[in-house]
């Protein structure tokens, strides 16, 4: 009988530990992931702004559609290599405008294409 009571006590301890662990588990264990909109709502602060958006208003630069030929030619002659992105950034024009100017300069012979692919070409001045 003593052996039986020890087994019974051990079973009660195991059962008690199981119930205790089950009750002490966090509520969110075993639940599905929350939706993105719920996560966004949780990330917003008291003022309703998103916590991730701490940057101030960004300043947009003015880009033009026309390019100053003298300025562009000077930039091309002073650089070892030039891409449409570089030229657009330095002359403050759209990339398509800079690319059109480089293609026109290529046809005129003032620049040579030395590399690049798929519209992202690298040019050097023809004098080099």
C-alpha positions as CSV (number, residue, x, y, z in Angstrom):
1,X,0.0,0.0,0.0
2,X,2.9,2.3,0.7
3,X,4.2,1.8,-2.8
4,X,0.8,2.7,-4.3
5,X,0.5,5.9,-2.2
6,X,4.0,7.0,-3.3
7,X,3.0,6.5,-6.9
8,X,-0.2,8.4,-6.3
9,X,1.7,11.3,-4.7
10,X,4.1,11.4,-7.6
11,X,1.2,11.5,-10.1
12,X,-0.4,14.3,-8.2
13,X,2.9,16.3,-8.2
14,X,3.3,15.7,-12.0
15,X,-0.3,16.7,-12.6
16,X,0.1,19.8,-10.4
17,X,3.3,20.9,-12.3
18,X,1.5,20.4,-15.6
19,X,-1.5,22.5,-14.5
20,X,0.8,25.1,-13.0
21,X,2.9,25.5,-16.2
22,X,-0.3,25.6,-18.2
23,X,-1.7,28.4,-16.1
24,X,1.5,30.4,-16.1
25,X,1.9,30.4,-19.9
26,X,1.5,33.8,-21.6
27,X,-1.9,34.5,-23.2
28,X,-0.4,35.1,-26.7
29,X,1.3,31.7,-27.0
30,X,-0.4,29.5,-29.5
31,X,-2.3,32.3,-31.1
32,X,-2.0,33.3,-34.8
33,X,0.1,36.3,-35.9
34,X,-1.8,39.6,-35.8
35,X,-2.7,41.3,-39.0
36,X,-0.5,44.1,-40.3
37,X,-3.2,46.8,-39.6
38,X,-3.3,45.7,-35.9
39,X,0.5,45.9,-35.7
40,X,0.4,49.4,-37.2
41,X,-2.2,50.5,-34.7
42,X,0.0,49.1,-31.9
43,X,3.1,51.0,-33.2
44,X,1.4,54.3,-33.2
45,X,2.1,56.6,-30.3
46,X,-0.3,58.7,-28.2
47,X,-0.4,61.5,-30.9
48,X,-1.5,59.0,-33.6
49,X,1.8,59.3,-35.5
50,X,3.7,56.2,-36.5
51,X,6.8,55.5,-34.4
52,X,8.9,54.8,-37.5
53,X,8.1,58.2,-39.1
54,X,10.5,60.4,-37.1
55,X,12.0,62.2,-40.0
56,X,11.0,65.7,-40.8
57,X,9.6,66.8,-44.1
58,X,12.1,66.1,-46.9
59,X,13.2,68.8,-49.2
60,X,12.7,68.0,-52.9
61,X,15.1,69.5,-55.3
62,X,13.9,71.1,-58.5
63,X,14.8,69.1,-61.6
64,X,14.5,70.6,-65.0
65,X,14.0,69.0,-68.4
66,X,16.5,71.1,-70.3
67,X,20.2,70.8,-69.9
68,X,22.8,73.5,-70.2
69,X,25.1,72.2,-72.9
70,X,28.2,74.2,-71.9
71,X,27.9,73.1,-68.3
72,X,27.3,69.4,-69.3
73,X,30.3,69.4,-71.7
74,X,32.5,70.9,-69.0
75,X,31.4,68.2,-66.5
76,X,32.1,65.5,-69.1
77,X,35.5,66.8,-70.0
78,X,36.6,67.1,-66.3
79,X,35.6,63.6,-65.3
80,X,37.3,60.3,-66.1
81,X,34.0,58.4,-66.6
82,X,30.4,59.6,-66.6
83,X,27.1,57.9,-66.4
84,X,23.6,59.3,-67.1
85,X,23.0,59.3,-63.3
86,X,26.1,61.2,-62.6
87,X,25.4,63.8,-65.2
88,X,21.8,64.2,-64.1
89,X,22.9,64.7,-60.5
90,X,25.6,67.2,-61.3
91,X,23.5,69.3,-63.7
92,X,20.3,69.0,-61.7
93,X,18.2,67.5,-64.6
94,X,16.2,64.4,-65.1
95,X,18.0,61.2,-65.8
96,X,16.2,60.8,-69.1
97,X,17.4,64.2,-70.2
98,X,21.0,63.4,-69.2
99,X,20.8,60.1,-71.1
100,X,19.5,61.8,-74.2
101,X,22.3,64.3,-74.0
102,X,24.9,61.5,-73.7
103,X,23.4,59.6,-76.6
104,X,23.5,62.8,-78.7
105,X,27.1,63.4,-77.7
106,X,28.0,59.8,-78.6
107,X,26.5,60.3,-82.1
108,X,28.5,63.5,-82.4
109,X,31.7,61.8,-81.3
110,X,32.4,63.9,-78.2
111,X,32.1,60.8,-75.9
112,X,32.8,57.1,-76.3
113,X,30.9,54.3,-74.7
114,X,33.3,52.0,-72.8
115,X,31.0,49.8,-70.7
116,X,27.7,49.1,-69.1
117,X,24.7,47.2,-70.3
118,X,20.9,47.4,-70.5
119,X,20.7,51.2,-70.7
120,X,23.2,51.8,-67.9
121,X,26.2,52.7,-70.0
122,X,29.5,54.2,-69.0
123,X,31.0,57.0,-71.1
124,X,34.4,58.6,-71.3
125,X,35.3,61.9,-73.1
126,X,36.6,61.3,-76.6
127,X,39.8,63.2,-75.9
128,X,41.0,60.5,-73.5
